[in-house]
Amino acid sequence: MYLYKGITGTVLHNEKMPAEIDYKQFKSIIYAVIISDGGRVKQIQKASYPRNFHCALVEWEGSDFYIFLNKFCPLLACATSYSMQGIHFIDCPVLQLFRPYYTVLALEFLNRPVIINHKRGGKIVINADHNLSEIELENINYWQPGRIGEIIYNEWD
């Protein structure tokens, strides 16, 4: 998996924000997929500053969980809890039904530890394939996410 420039939602003031994923389409797809598979959509929230992801709370097979879609890249993940203390990502079988629309991220990838290194000259390096901008790397250094999933789904201001 590759971390594309703009995925964090952070750009310099003179840079253009990446194109956003269509929220209305996400909402339609969530309802169509979850309801057709016998689930229930409890709540959907559009990404709003500083959160860089859309969020749906759904009930499926007797369990409640969240489905996250990054606002700038079509990357989907699932979690059992989401709060200021963090996100508890899970692998969720129902996400496979979303593969025609989005890239579904595996728990192993989301929970991969982030290692931040500093090179000579102050350059920040992380242990993931990416083309993130310098400001994104600076934010990663500042916020110190523990896992890759916390880079993709964040509330950095």
C-alpha positions as a printed Julia matrix, in Angstrom:
157×3 Matrix{Float64}:
   0.0    0.0    0.0
   1.21   3.44  -0.93
   0.58   6.67   0.99
  -0.26   9.33  -1.59
   0.46  13.03  -1.25
  -2.53  14.72   0.35
  -3.84  11.63   2.15
  -3.37  13.32   5.54
  -5.42  16.36   4.5
  -2.52  18.7    5.2
  -1.14  21.1    2.61
   0.77  24.36   2.7
  -1.36  27.51   2.41
  -0.25  28.06  -1.2
  -0.91  24.45  -2.25
  -4.15  23.14  -3.7
  -5.99  20.53  -1.64
  -6.38  17.15  -3.36
  -9.76  16.35  -4.89
 -12.23  15.04  -2.34
 -14.02  11.7   -2.46
 -17.74  12.22  -3.15
 -19.55  12.07   0.21
 -23.01  11.61  -1.33
 -21.75   8.63  -3.3
 -20.16   7.16  -0.14
 -23.45   7.6    1.7
 -25.42   5.91  -1.11
 -22.97   3.01  -1.29
 -23.01   2.52   2.5
 -26.8    2.34   2.57
 -27.03   0.08  -0.49
 -24.39  -2.41   0.65
 -25.21  -2.59   4.36
 -28.99  -2.76   3.97
 -28.85  -5.28   1.11
 -26.73  -7.53   3.35
 -29.21  -7.35   6.24
 -27.48  -4.63   8.24
 -28.58  -1.24   9.48
 -27.0    2.18   9.03
 -27.2    4.07  12.33
 -25.32   7.25  11.47
 -23.16   8.75   8.75
 -20.92  11.79   9.22
 -19.25  13.79   6.51
 -15.6   14.6    7.11
 -15.29  18.01   8.72
 -12.25  19.87   9.95
 -10.08  18.59  11.46
 -11.27  15.02  10.72
  -9.98  13.84   7.31
 -12.4   10.95   6.87
 -16.09  10.2    6.4
 -17.5    7.91   9.07
 -20.49   5.55   9.16
 -21.74   3.74  12.25
 -23.44   0.52  11.17
 -24.94  -2.58  12.72
 -24.25  -5.85  10.93
 -24.84  -9.38  12.2
 -25.6   -8.06  15.69
 -22.45  -5.96  16.07
 -21.9   -2.21  15.82
 -18.81  -0.89  14.1
 -17.51   2.1   12.17
 -16.61   2.28   8.5
 -14.12   5.0    7.59
 -13.41   6.45   4.15
 -10.44   8.78   3.75
 -11.66  12.12   2.39
  -8.93  12.3   -0.27
  -8.17   8.69  -1.25
 -10.68   5.86  -1.79
  -9.38   3.88   1.2
 -11.85   2.07   3.44
 -11.28   0.7    6.96
 -13.33  -0.7    9.8
 -13.13  -0.12  13.57
 -15.0   -1.17  16.69
 -14.3    2.07  18.51
 -13.35   5.6   17.64
 -12.61   8.34  20.17
 -10.01  10.91  21.16
  -8.08   8.02  22.73
  -7.71   6.39  19.32
  -9.17   4.02  16.8
  -9.47   0.27  17.31
  -9.21  -1.07  13.75
 -10.56  -4.52  12.85
 -10.82  -6.77   9.82
 -14.5   -6.88   8.95
 -15.9   -9.38   6.42
 -18.65  -7.03   5.21
 -16.01  -4.64   3.84
 -15.31  -7.13   1.06
 -18.66  -6.07  -0.42
 -17.21  -2.57  -0.9
 -14.27  -3.73  -3.07
 -15.93  -2.68  -6.36
 -15.99   0.9   -5.04
 -13.01   1.37  -2.71
  -9.69  -0.13  -1.66
 -10.26  -2.06   1.57
  -7.33  -1.81   3.97
  -6.29  -4.87   5.96
  -5.86  -4.76   9.73
  -2.23  -5.84   9.38
  -1.48  -2.75   7.27
  -3.49  -0.33   9.44
  -1.76  -1.52  12.62
   1.75  -1.45  11.16
   3.91   0.67  13.48
   5.15   4.0   12.18
   8.88   4.53  12.55
  10.05   8.12  12.15
  13.7    8.82  11.41
  15.57  12.07  10.98
  18.25  12.3    8.33
  21.02  14.83   8.03
  19.71  18.23   7.09
  16.49  17.68   9.04
  14.77  15.46   6.46
  12.05  13.29   7.99
  11.76   9.7    6.8
   9.05   7.15   7.63
   8.9    3.39   7.1
   6.21   3.4    4.39
   6.19   3.8    0.63
   4.89   7.3   -0.05
   5.11  10.58  -1.89
   3.88  12.6    1.09
   4.74  16.29   1.09
   7.22  17.82   3.51
   4.39  19.43   5.49
   2.71  16.03   5.84
   5.96  14.5    7.09
   6.35  17.4    9.53
   2.84  16.74  10.83
   3.61  13.04  11.2
   6.67  14.03  13.2
   4.6   16.45  15.32
   1.57  14.2   15.97
   3.63  11.0   16.34
   1.05   8.5   15.05
   1.79   5.03  16.35
   0.3    3.17  13.39
  -0.13   3.66   9.64
  -3.92   3.77  10.11
  -3.51   6.89  12.25
  -1.84   8.65   9.31
  -4.65   7.74   6.9
  -7.48   8.5    9.36
  -6.65  11.48  11.54
  -7.96  14.62  13.2
  -4.83  16.73  12.98
  -5.31  20.46  13.1
